């Protein structure tokens, strides 16, 4: 398969690109700055991830758009995620690509009700502004005509974990006090969902398995 990746230079993006390429897929990385370091096996396109025309041009001939994008400085780009999603939605008609798999975060939107008291405090305080943008982006995705999948990982870590659990949000009943998910497992779920066509139009909570 052929994937257009938004956010390919971040930790999760790097993991996804490597995993996809290692499994024989093709990857195009749309990066915001020229000279960004991306796996040499990937095709690199420089452009604005909030520009619908740019995304449409880059996405043509691909099977899916994968977003591992995240705002590095929420004060400078407080609406980055929502702006990116608007562009992806707008790009679909011109590109012909309507499969969209995106990383969001556990604690965003309806998943907040599933969080422990301690985790909820963190989500409502330290992460409030960042999660507000993610929630706005997720709402746009959910009301779109895209064949979308939203992945909600826990707190990201860099462990070399090889096992994870993936549960549709409505089926989540019990989680650790502070759920955690390795970037490798986030990437594995993204790739598996995109390749197998699973969890279409669903929010999925992905956490490391013990």
Buried (B, 14 or more C-beta within 10 A) or exposed (E): BBBBBBBBBBBBBBBBBBBBBEEEBBBBBBBBEEEEEBBEEBEBBBBBBBBBBBBBBBBEEBBBBBBBBBBEEBEEBBBBBBBBBBBBBBBBEBBEBBBBBBBBBBBBBEBBEBBBEEBBEBBEEEBEEBBBBBBBBBBBBBEBEBBBBBBBBBBBBEEEBEEBBBBEBEEBEEBEEEBBBBBBBBBBBBBBBBBEEEBEEBBBBBBBEE
